Every structure is written in structure tokens, then in C-alpha cells.
Amino acid sequence: QEQQLGHLTVKPLSHIEFHRDLQDCFGVISNAGFELASECLALGKKLLVKPLAGQFEQLSNALALQALNRGTVIETLNKKTLGKWLCKPCHDQIDYPDVATALAQWIESGREQSLEELADELWSGIDMPISFDRRFGRNLLPGIVS
């Protein structure tokens, strides 16, 4: 059952309610897992993430969010960082291309264009602040945590 703890509302587990709340919120505080971060990017929600210790993929996700300027990465949650994050605006939504359908159509059509051309076509409408090429790692900001 739902509980009110000061400014926080603690709700029982519910997949439907979670997604409804995610639609309505301004931002999300979470670990640096892939799925929730991706949903937040698609919805234009601001993110405050703390990678789970010892989880390499969480560190990779945090690096990507930082490099794309789509999330605030922290080592520990504190009042000052939280206050700054709360004042940040939300991001524009990312309208991800339907890669699975495009790949299936590409295979079915006999692969008439190169995979690189298909990728360029699919992702051309997504505004990326940096290029994803072999020099990508050199574009990361120093210091993962702020």
C-alpha cells in the first residue's frame, strides 16, 4: 500500500503504475542501468545516476550519458549535487529509430545498401553532440563523477 514519508511517496511494486509515474515525472534518480536510462532518454527526462560498484556496464553507461550530456553522474548522493540537478532543465526526447524492422527489411531486400549506409540512414535524424568513431574514447570528459 502507498505510504507518504515527508516529500516522498512510497508505492507498491506495479509495472503499470511505474510507467505512468515515469511519464509524469521531471527526472529520475537511479543506478546507471541501460533500460531505465534508455526509457528516460526517449521520454526526455533528466537523469541523476550512480553506477553500481563493480558493475562494468554501469560505468560504461554512465560514461556514455556524461559524454552525450544527457545525465549527471555521481559517486555519492549529497544535498548540494541533488539541489543543482533539481534545477537543471529536462532534455529533448530522443526518437529512436526502429532498428529491428529496418534490419529485417534490409535482410529481406537482399542487402542492397551497405550496413554502414543503413546505419547512417537510421541514425541521421538523431542529434549527437559528438561523433561515434574510433576516436570516441578521446572525446570523454575527464573525471567520470561530478
Number of C-alpha atoms within 10 A of each C-alpha: 6 9 10 9 8 6 6 8 10 11 12 11 10 9 9 9 12 13 12 11 11 17 15 11 13 18 21 16 16 14 21 25 19 13 9 15 25 16 16 23 22 15 21 20 25 24 27 24 26 21 23 15 10 8 11 11 14 19 20 16 21 28 22 15 21 20 20 14 14 21 26 22 24 18 13 11 13 9 8 8 15 14 10 10 17 14 8 13 12 16 19 13 13 16 13 13 15 10 13 9 10 14 16 11 12 16 11 10 10 8 13 11 10 10 12 9 10 17 14 11 11 16 15 11 12 11 9 12 9 12 9 10 7 7 9 11 12 8 11 15 12 9 8 16 16 11
